[in-house]
Amino acid sequence: MQVTRNKIATTAGPSEWFTGTVYIDAVAMPSGDARLSASSVHFTPGARTAWHTHPNGQTIFVTEGVGLAQRRNGPIEVIRPGDRVFFDPGEDHWHGAAPTRFMTHLAMLDVDEKGKSATWGEHVSDAEYAAAPAIEEG
């Protein structure tokens, strides 16, 4: 058993990977033979990832707020606390907050044998983002 005290500062999501303001808190970092990477990702309203893929897939678990997720050429899905989304290895996708809501999710994945977690693509355009369904409150 290993206890790691929280000494890692919250970091801002890099503009190459995100549109809008995003904050990331590390939860698990690969080390030794362990390949798990996990982060708590906090999206402000309208913030979102760029299109990207993961070599071994990714699971996100929404912990608060209302968000959106889409795989390439698929419908935009509204996601809420308790929802889990799995993206297949190599599946091009994006995820982020709804236009008027914050959203936080736990992002979990296994890095590949070289330690790579993602391949980043172009930013999700405003037109692509605006195609989201209306958010029903309640």
N, CA and C atoms as a LAMMPS dump frame, in Angstrom:
ITEM: TIMESTEP
0
ITEM: NUMBER OF ATOMS
414
ITEM: BOX BOUNDS ff ff ff
-5.0000000000000000e+02 5.0000000000000000e+02
-5.0000000000000000e+02 5.0000000000000000e+02
-5.0000000000000000e+02 5.0000000000000000e+02
ITEM: ATOMS id mol type element x y z
1 1 1 N 0.844 -1.178 0
2 1 2 C 0 0 0
3 1 3 C 0.885 1.235 0
4 2 1 N 0.461 2.233 -0.765
5 2 2 C 1.2 3.49 -0.826
6 2 3 C 0.206 4.638 -0.718
7 3 1 N 0.409 5.527 0.213
8 3 2 C -0.427 6.711 0.361
9 3 3 C 0.362 7.888 -0.184
10 4 1 N -0.235 8.592 -1.102
11 4 2 C 0.391 9.788 -1.663
12 4 3 C -0.426 10.986 -1.225
13 5 1 N 0.196 11.869 -0.485
14 5 2 C -0.491 13.077 -0.028
15 5 3 C -0.645 14.046 -1.19
16 6 1 N -1.745 14.748 -1.196
17 6 2 C -2.05 15.675 -2.275
18 6 3 C -1.16 16.907 -2.188
19 7 1 N -0.117 16.914 -3.003
20 7 2 C 0.793 18.048 -3.067
21 7 3 C 0.878 18.6 -4.483
22 8 1 N 0.1 18.025 -5.387
23 8 2 C 0.13 18.453 -6.779
24 8 3 C -0.911 19.552 -6.966
25 9 1 N -0.472 20.677 -7.47
26 9 2 C -1.369 21.815 -7.675
27 9 3 C -2.319 21.557 -8.841
28 10 1 N -3.483 22.148 -8.754
29 10 2 C -4.41 22.15 -9.879
30 10 3 C -3.735 22.871 -11.04
31 11 1 N -3.876 22.314 -12.244
32 11 2 C -3.271 22.952 -13.411
33 11 3 C -4.342 23.37 -14.4
34 12 1 N -4.044 24.389 -15.157
35 12 2 C -4.959 24.829 -16.215
36 12 3 C -4.799 23.893 -17.407
37 13 1 N -5.906 23.547 -18.037
38 13 2 C -5.852 22.718 -19.239
39 13 3 C -5.205 23.493 -20.37
40 14 1 N -4.245 22.901 -21.073
41 14 2 C -3.547 23.618 -22.146
42 14 3 C -4.469 23.988 -23.311
43 15 1 N -4.263 25.165 -23.865
44 15 2 C -5.121 25.652 -24.947
45 15 3 C -5.008 24.799 -26.209
46 16 1 N -3.941 24.014 -26.339
47 16 2 C -3.832 23.117 -27.49
48 16 3 C -4.839 21.979 -27.387
49 17 1 N -5.263 21.647 -26.184
50 17 2 C -6.159 20.516 -25.959
51 17 3 C -7.598 20.931 -25.671
52 18 1 N -7.816 22.183 -25.249
53 18 2 C -9.127 22.613 -24.765
54 18 3 C -9.543 23.949 -25.359
55 19 1 N -10.844 24.125 -25.513
56 19 2 C -11.457 25.414 -25.796
57 19 3 C -12.127 25.847 -24.504
58 20 1 N -11.898 27.08 -24.071
59 20 2 C -12.474 27.565 -22.826
60 20 3 C -11.561 27.273 -21.654
61 21 1 N -12.082 27.509 -20.47
62 21 2 C -11.295 27.362 -19.248
63 21 3 C -11.556 26.009 -18.606
64 22 1 N -10.468 25.259 -18.418
65 22 2 C -10.533 23.906 -17.872
66 22 3 C -9.432 23.766 -16.828
67 23 1 N -9.737 23.084 -15.73
68 23 2 C -8.754 22.829 -14.685
69 23 3 C -8.633 21.327 -14.472
70 24 1 N -7.409 20.868 -14.199
71 24 2 C -7.135 19.441 -14.071
72 24 3 C -6.459 19.154 -12.738
73 25 1 N -6.995 18.168 -12.016
74 25 2 C -6.381 17.664 -10.79
75 25 3 C -5.967 16.221 -11.033
76 26 1 N -4.673 15.924 -10.851
77 26 2 C -4.183 14.558 -11.027
78 26 3 C -4.733 13.67 -9.921
79 27 1 N -5.166 12.47 -10.286
80 27 2 C -5.665 11.488 -9.331
81 27 3 C -4.718 10.298 -9.273
82 28 1 N -4.341 9.765 -10.429
83 28 2 C -3.408 8.637 -10.51
84 28 3 C -2.47 8.879 -11.676
85 29 1 N -1.177 8.616 -11.447
86 29 2 C -0.175 8.811 -12.49
87 29 3 C 0.536 7.479 -12.717
88 30 1 N 0.768 7.113 -13.988
89 30 2 C 1.472 5.871 -14.258
90 30 3 C 2.869 5.867 -13.623
91 31 1 N 3.23 4.744 -13.041
92 31 2 C 4.594 4.598 -12.513
93 31 3 C 4.916 3.11 -12.423
94 32 1 N 6.162 2.79 -12.675
95 32 2 C 6.55 1.381 -12.673
96 32 3 C 5.753 0.62 -13.712
97 33 1 N 5.18 -0.507 -13.295
98 33 2 C 4.364 -1.315 -14.2
99 33 3 C 2.924 -0.822 -14.304
100 34 1 N 2.517 0.09 -13.414
101 34 2 C 1.145 0.607 -13.425
102 34 3 C 0.974 1.586 -14.583
103 35 1 N -0.081 1.401 -15.37
104 35 2 C -0.297 2.246 -16.547
105 35 3 C -1.536 3.133 -16.414
106 36 1 N -2.188 3.097 -15.241
107 36 2 C -3.406 3.874 -15.046
108 36 3 C -3.092 5.355 -14.889
109 37 1 N -3.809 6.156 -15.656
110 37 2 C -3.793 7.61 -15.521
111 37 3 C -5.227 8.035 -15.235
112 38 1 N -5.407 8.848 -14.201
113 38 2 C -6.747 9.349 -13.873
114 38 3 C -6.637 10.799 -13.445
115 39 1 N -7.589 11.594 -13.891
116 39 2 C -7.631 13.015 -13.551
117 39 3 C -9.063 13.44 -13.316
118 40 1 N -9.228 14.382 -12.398
119 40 2 C -10.506 15.053 -12.227
120 40 3 C -10.429 16.321 -13.064
121 41 1 N -11.327 16.434 -14.045
122 41 2 C -11.263 17.531 -15.004
123 41 3 C -12.495 18.411 -14.809
124 42 1 N -12.244 19.696 -14.592
125 42 2 C -13.289 20.669 -14.276
126 42 3 C -13.46 21.618 -15.459
127 43 1 N -14.62 21.576 -16.098
128 43 2 C -14.921 22.403 -17.264
129 43 3 C -15.854 23.546 -16.862
130 44 1 N -15.518 24.772 -17.25
131 44 2 C -16.425 25.893 -17.068
132 44 3 C -17.47 25.843 -18.187
133 45 1 N -18.596 26.555 -18.052
134 45 2 C -19.621 26.498 -19.091
135 45 3 C -19.044 26.767 -20.486
136 46 1 N -19.393 25.883 -21.421
137 46 2 C -18.948 26.005 -22.798
138 46 3 C -17.562 25.447 -23.087
139 47 1 N -16.796 25.108 -22.058
140 47 2 C -15.445 24.579 -22.27
141 47 3 C -15.525 23.127 -22.729
142 48 1 N -14.546 22.736 -23.536
143 48 2 C -14.564 21.386 -24.09
144 48 3 C -13.169 20.988 -24.558
145 49 1 N -12.994 19.682 -24.745
146 49 2 C -11.741 19.18 -25.294
147 49 3 C -11.723 19.438 -26.797
148 50 1 N -10.552 19.302 -27.38
149 50 2 C -10.427 19.188 -28.831
150 50 3 C -10.77 17.744 -29.192
151 51 1 N -10.936 17.464 -30.473
152 51 2 C -11.081 16.086 -30.929
153 51 3 C -9.818 15.337 -30.532
154 52 1 N -9.946 14.103 -30.07
155 52 2 C -8.779 13.325 -29.678
156 52 3 C -9.106 11.844 -29.606
157 53 1 N -8.053 11.033 -29.534
158 53 2 C -8.185 9.589 -29.383
159 53 3 C -7.277 9.13 -28.247
160 54 1 N -7.53 7.923 -27.76
161 54 2 C -6.685 7.307 -26.727
162 54 3 C -6.284 5.917 -27.213
163 55 1 N -5.007 5.56 -27.087
164 55 2 C -4.557 4.269 -27.623
165 55 3 C -5.228 3.07 -26.966
166 56 1 N -5.603 3.191 -25.702
167 56 2 C -6.24 2.075 -24.993
168 56 3 C -7.661 2.415 -24.536
169 57 1 N -8.276 3.416 -25.152
170 57 2 C -9.618 3.821 -24.773
171 57 3 C -9.605 4.726 -23.548
172 58 1 N -10.783 5.187 -23.175
173 58 2 C -10.931 6.078 -22.021
174 58 3 C -12.335 5.905 -21.442
175 59 1 N -12.412 5.967 -20.119
176 59 2 C -13.69 6.033 -19.427
177 59 3 C -13.76 7.372 -18.717
178 60 1 N -14.888 8.066 -18.874
179 60 2 C -15.135 9.255 -18.063
180 60 3 C -16.346 8.986 -17.193
181 61 1 N -16.3 9.493 -15.959
182 61 2 C -17.382 9.347 -14.987
183 61 3 C -17.738 10.746 -14.522
184 62 1 N -18.956 11.187 -14.822
185 62 2 C -19.383 12.542 -14.482
186 62 3 C -19.696 12.608 -12.993
187 63 1 N -19.069 13.566 -12.304
188 63 2 C -19.283 13.72 -10.862
189 63 3 C -20.177 14.902 -10.517
190 64 1 N -20.222 15.92 -11.374
191 64 2 C -21.124 17.042 -11.116
192 64 3 C -21.369 17.828 -12.387
193 65 1 N -22.49 18.537 -12.4
194 65 2 C -22.817 19.405 -13.521
195 65 3 C -23.481 18.675 -14.673
196 66 1 N -23.451 19.333 -15.828
197 66 2 C -24.05 18.783 -17.046
198 66 3 C -23.039 18.957 -18.168
199 67 1 N -22.819 17.887 -18.915
200 67 2 C -21.833 17.938 -19.981
201 67 3 C -22.343 17.377 -21.283
202 68 1 N -21.438 17.355 -22.24
203 68 2 C -21.715 16.844 -23.577
204 68 3 C -20.567 15.934 -23.988
205 69 1 N -20.869 14.918 -24.781
206 69 2 C -19.843 14.026 -25.31
207 69 3 C -20.281 13.568 -26.692
208 70 1 N -19.287 13.4 -27.571
209 70 2 C -19.601 12.972 -28.93
210 70 3 C -18.433 12.179 -29.507
211 71 1 N -18.759 11.103 -30.202
212 71 2 C -17.751 10.431 -31.018
213 71 3 C -17.921 10.951 -32.441
214 72 1 N -16.872 10.875 -33.223
215 72 2 C -16.889 11.39 -34.6
216 72 3 C -18.06 10.775 -35.363
217 73 1 N -18.856 11.629 -36.004
218 73 2 C -20.017 11.248 -36.816
219 73 3 C -21.16 10.656 -36.001
220 74 1 N -21.112 10.771 -34.676
221 74 2 C -22.205 10.287 -33.837
222 74 3 C -22.992 11.456 -33.265
223 75 1 N -24.088 11.165 -32.591
224 75 2 C -24.873 12.232 -31.974
225 75 3 C -24.149 12.794 -30.741
226 76 1 N -24.433 14.037 -30.419
227 76 2 C -23.92 14.624 -29.187
228 76 3 C -24.826 14.16 -28.055
229 77 1 N -24.235 13.579 -27.034
230 77 2 C -24.982 13.054 -25.891
231 77 3 C -24.863 14.016 -24.706
232 78 1 N -25.974 14.242 -24.014
233 78 2 C -25.963 15.008 -22.771
234 78 3 C -25.593 14.039 -21.654
235 79 1 N -24.614 14.415 -20.826
236 79 2 C -24.162 13.539 -19.742
237 79 3 C -24.305 14.271 -18.405
238 80 1 N -24.668 13.488 -17.382
239 80 2 C -24.978 14.045 -16.052
240 80 3 C -24.288 13.221 -14.966
241 81 1 N -24.302 13.723 -13.714
242 81 2 C -23.651 12.995 -12.612
243 81 3 C -24.09 11.525 -12.556
244 82 1 N -23.086 10.661 -12.418
245 82 2 C -23.327 9.226 -12.368
246 82 3 C -23.218 8.546 -13.713
247 83 1 N -23.252 9.323 -14.811
248 83 2 C -23.111 8.727 -16.144
249 83 3 C -21.657 8.345 -16.38
250 84 1 N -21.475 7.196 -17.041
251 84 2 C -20.153 6.718 -17.438
252 84 3 C -20.137 6.632 -18.959
253 85 1 N -19.065 7.117 -19.552
254 85 2 C -18.914 7.062 -21.003
255 85 3 C -17.594 6.355 -21.293
256 86 1 N -17.646 5.32 -22.14
257 86 2 C -16.42 4.649 -22.566
258 86 3 C -16.19 4.955 -24.031
259 87 1 N -14.989 5.393 -24.351
260 87 2 C -14.571 5.613 -25.727
261 87 3 C -13.608 4.49 -26.086
262 88 1 N -13.879 3.805 -27.188
263 88 2 C -13.038 2.692 -27.634
264 88 3 C -11.628 3.157 -27.973
265 89 1 N -10.659 2.261 -27.929
266 89 2 C -9.306 2.611 -28.364
267 89 3 C -9.337 3.19 -29.783
268 90 1 N -8.693 4.328 -29.966
269 90 2 C -8.621 4.961 -31.276
270 90 3 C -9.873 5.702 -31.712
271 91 1 N -10.93 5.699 -30.9
272 91 2 C -12.178 6.367 -31.277
273 91 3 C -12.026 7.88 -31.135
274 92 1 N -12.228 8.614 -32.219
275 92 2 C -12.118 10.068 -32.218
276 92 3 C -13.343 10.647 -31.5
277 93 1 N -13.107 11.523 -30.523
278 93 2 C -14.205 12.026 -29.703
279 93 3 C -13.837 13.34 -29.029
280 94 1 N -14.84 13.957 -28.398
281 94 2 C -14.628 15.124 -27.543
282 94 3 C -15.648 15.069 -26.411
283 95 1 N -15.397 15.856 -25.357
284 95 2 C -16.329 15.964 -24.235
285 95 3 C -16.079 17.283 -23.535
286 96 1 N -17.099 17.767 -22.851
287 96 2 C -16.958 19.042 -22.15
288 96 3 C -18.247 19.447 -21.472
289 97 1 N -18.292 20.694 -21.034
290 97 2 C -19.447 21.224 -20.311
291 97 3 C -20.54 21.677 -21.274
292 98 1 N -21.758 21.679 -20.772
293 98 2 C -22.872 22.265 -21.511
294 98 3 C -22.67 23.782 -21.586
295 99 1 N -23.366 24.469 -22.492
296 99 2 C -23.135 25.905 -22.67
297 99 3 C -23.356 26.763 -21.425
298 100 1 N -24.28 26.358 -20.561
299 100 2 C -24.602 27.199 -19.397
300 100 3 C -24.358 26.495 -18.067
301 101 1 N -23.615 25.394 -18.084
302 101 2 C -23.383 24.614 -16.864
303 101 3 C -21.917 24.239 -16.72
304 102 1 N -21.444 24.163 -15.489
305 102 2 C -20.139 23.581 -15.21
306 102 3 C -20.28 22.063 -15.32
307 103 1 N -19.161 21.364 -15.517
308 103 2 C -19.168 19.913 -15.512
309 103 3 C -17.811 19.421 -15.047
310 104 1 N -17.824 18.429 -14.165
311 104 2 C -16.594 17.774 -13.725
312 104 3 C -16.733 16.289 -13.988
313 105 1 N -15.659 15.706 -14.532
314 105 2 C -15.648 14.259 -14.694
315 105 3 C -14.297 13.704 -14.272
316 106 1 N -14.315 12.449 -13.905
317 106 2 C -13.101 11.697 -13.639
318 106 3 C -12.743 11.005 -14.947
319 107 1 N -11.554 11.305 -15.482
320 107 2 C -11.092 10.702 -16.731
321 107 3 C -10.083 9.616 -16.392
322 108 1 N -10.34 8.397 -16.874
323 108 2 C -9.488 7.244 -16.543
324 108 3 C -9.069 6.527 -17.816
325 109 1 N -7.785 6.193 -17.893
326 109 2 C -7.283 5.48 -19.059
327 109 3 C -5.971 4.801 -18.717
328 110 1 N -5.595 3.852 -19.56
329 110 2 C -4.276 3.223 -19.482
330 110 3 C -3.415 3.825 -20.577
331 111 1 N -2.23 4.303 -20.219
332 111 2 C -1.296 4.796 -21.225
333 111 3 C -0.739 3.603 -21.999
334 112 1 N -0.191 3.865 -23.183
335 112 2 C 0.398 2.762 -23.95
336 112 3 C 1.794 2.439 -23.423
337 113 1 N 2.466 1.502 -24.08
338 113 2 C 3.768 1.033 -23.601
339 113 3 C 4.846 2.122 -23.617
340 114 1 N 4.603 3.205 -24.353
341 114 2 C 5.549 4.328 -24.379
342 114 3 C 5.114 5.469 -23.451
343 115 1 N 4.018 5.27 -22.719
344 115 2 C 3.527 6.295 -21.801
345 115 3 C 2.593 7.311 -22.428
346 116 1 N 2.202 7.087 -23.692
347 116 2 C 1.323 8.027 -24.395
348 116 3 C -0.123 7.807 -23.975
349 117 1 N -0.801 8.914 -23.668
350 117 2 C -2.193 8.807 -23.226
351 117 3 C -3.193 9.217 -24.294
352 118 1 N -2.805 10.133 -25.2
353 118 2 C -3.766 10.655 -26.172
354 118 3 C -3.051 11.203 -27.394
355 119 1 N -3.801 11.254 -28.491
356 119 2 C -3.387 11.967 -29.689
357 119 3 C -4.421 13.057 -29.916
358 120 1 N -3.966 14.298 -29.94
359 120 2 C -4.867 15.446 -30.025
360 120 3 C -5.014 15.918 -31.453
361 121 1 N -6.25 16.29 -31.817
362 121 2 C -6.566 16.784 -33.151
363 121 3 C -7.031 18.223 -33.107
364 122 1 N -7.865 18.555 -34.086
365 122 2 C -8.347 19.934 -34.206
366 122 3 C -9.374 20.246 -33.118
367 123 1 N -9.543 21.544 -32.859
368 123 2 C -10.545 21.975 -31.887
369 123 3 C -11.949 21.735 -32.431
370 124 1 N -12.86 21.439 -31.53
371 124 2 C -14.275 21.32 -31.883
372 124 3 C -14.751 22.721 -32.249
373 125 1 N -15.3 22.864 -33.439
374 125 2 C -15.734 24.195 -33.885
375 125 3 C -16.967 24.643 -33.111
376 126 1 N -17.204 25.944 -33.13
377 126 2 C -18.404 26.469 -32.484
378 126 3 C -19.657 25.883 -33.132
379 127 1 N -19.627 25.675 -34.452
380 127 2 C -20.783 25.093 -35.151
381 127 3 C -21.006 23.645 -34.715
382 128 1 N -19.928 22.858 -34.591
383 128 2 C -20.066 21.481 -34.117
384 128 3 C -20.645 21.464 -32.704
385 129 1 N -20.127 22.324 -31.836
386 129 2 C -20.577 22.385 -30.447
387 129 3 C -22.041 22.825 -30.366
388 130 1 N -22.421 23.785 -31.192
389 130 2 C -23.784 24.332 -31.183
390 130 3 C -24.829 23.315 -31.645
391 131 1 N -24.398 22.198 -32.226
392 131 2 C -25.336 21.169 -32.696
393 131 3 C -25.858 20.308 -31.546
394 132 1 N -25.431 20.592 -30.314
395 132 2 C -25.88 19.81 -29.157
396 132 3 C -27.376 19.958 -28.945
397 133 1 N -28.014 18.918 -28.425
398 133 2 C -29.446 19.027 -28.123
399 133 3 C -29.674 20.003 -26.979
400 134 1 N -30.887 20.495 -26.878
401 134 2 C -31.246 21.396 -25.778
402 134 3 C -31.079 20.645 -24.454
403 135 1 N -30.606 21.341 -23.447
404 135 2 C -30.405 20.764 -22.133
405 135 3 C -31.689 20.919 -21.331
406 136 1 N -32.287 19.798 -20.955
407 136 2 C -33.484 19.847 -20.118
408 136 3 C -33.054 19.88 -18.667
409 137 1 N -33.516 20.862 -17.931
410 137 2 C -33.196 20.964 -16.507
411 137 3 C -34.149 20.092 -15.722
412 138 1 N -33.646 19.622 -14.584
413 138 2 C -34.537 18.86 -13.72
414 138 3 C -34.1 17.547 -13.385
